[in-house]
């Protein structure tokens, strides 16, 4: 029984350590509307591949 308690304590300590060193972690759940963070759309890959395809001919 004591092994279970020691294992739980070690696992909980490891979890707390990983959360505390994880940086900006938001535990608020899903965000909608103005609270939602959006990243910029990636650059279109088709425009970058088009010049390379025309040079290969």
C-alpha positions as CSV (number, residue, x, y, z in Angstrom):
1,X,0.0,0.0,0.0
2,X,2.8,2.4,0.8
3,X,4.2,1.8,-2.7
4,X,1.0,3.1,-4.2
5,X,1.2,6.3,-2.1
6,X,4.9,6.8,-3.0
7,X,4.1,6.2,-6.7
8,X,1.2,8.7,-6.6
9,X,3.4,11.3,-4.8
10,X,6.2,10.9,-7.4
11,X,3.8,11.1,-10.3
12,X,2.0,14.1,-8.9
13,X,5.3,15.9,-8.3
14,X,6.5,15.2,-11.8
15,X,3.2,16.5,-13.2
16,X,3.4,19.7,-11.2
17,X,7.0,20.2,-12.2
18,X,6.2,19.8,-15.9
19,X,3.2,22.2,-15.7
20,X,5.2,24.8,-13.8
21,X,8.1,24.8,-16.4
22,X,5.7,24.6,-19.4
23,X,5.5,28.4,-19.9
24,X,2.2,30.1,-20.7
25,X,-0.4,27.4,-20.1
26,X,-4.1,28.4,-20.1
27,X,-6.3,26.2,-18.0
28,X,-9.5,28.1,-18.9
29,X,-11.0,25.7,-21.3
30,X,-12.3,26.5,-24.8
31,X,-12.2,30.1,-26.0
32,X,-14.8,31.6,-28.3
33,X,-15.1,35.1,-29.8
34,X,-12.6,37.8,-28.8
35,X,-10.9,35.6,-26.3
36,X,-9.8,33.1,-28.9
37,X,-6.2,33.4,-30.0
38,X,-5.7,32.9,-33.7
39,X,-2.3,32.5,-35.5
40,X,-1.6,33.9,-38.9
41,X,-2.3,31.7,-41.9
42,X,0.8,30.1,-43.3
43,X,2.1,31.4,-46.7
44,X,0.6,29.5,-49.6
45,X,3.0,26.8,-50.7
46,X,1.6,26.7,-54.3
47,X,3.2,30.2,-55.1
48,X,6.6,29.1,-53.9
49,X,6.5,25.8,-55.9
50,X,5.3,27.4,-59.1
51,X,8.7,29.2,-60.0
52,X,10.6,26.0,-59.2
53,X,8.4,23.9,-61.5
54,X,8.8,26.4,-64.4
55,X,12.6,26.5,-64.1
56,X,12.8,22.7,-64.3
57,X,11.4,22.6,-67.9
